[in-house]
Amino acid sequence: MSVLEAKATLEDKNYVSRTREVIAGVKTVLITGLERIGVGILPTHRQVPISVAHVPTRNLFHLLASQGILTGAGSSYRLTYEPFDDSFVRVRVPANEDTSRELVERVSRVL
């Protein structure tokens, strides 16, 4: 991003609200798709660009990593919540709805 683009973004009074709405829409597509294929999702606000996914008895972190899907291992969050293990992963909300659908398709291949 150039300095001029950054300055324009900072001056755009609606940028944050538009970005939050985009995140909410993309996150809805992601969560709906993951739940449809049997992945549990812990509750988070719809405008927060992360989610925690869970598949009991599966090493979800390893399964997704084997497909080149980068996530945060649940075991690295044990200080926050002791039961977290690698059946939990922290997932970043993709940039757009098409990428969310692609991510769900890739996850479905390893479950």
Number of C-alpha atoms within 10 A of each C-alpha: 6 7 8 9 10 11 11 12 13 12 10 10 10 10 12 12 11 11 11 15 13 17 21 18 14 23 26 17 18 25 22 14 20 22 14 12 13 12 22 16 19 12 9 11 10 17 18 13 18 16 20 20 22 25 17 12 10 14 17 25 24 17 17 19 13 11 12 10 14 15 18 16 22 24 18 16 17 12 9 10 11 11 13 17 21 23 20 29 27 21 18 15 23 18 13 15 18 13 15 21 19 14 17 21 14 15 19 16 10 11 13
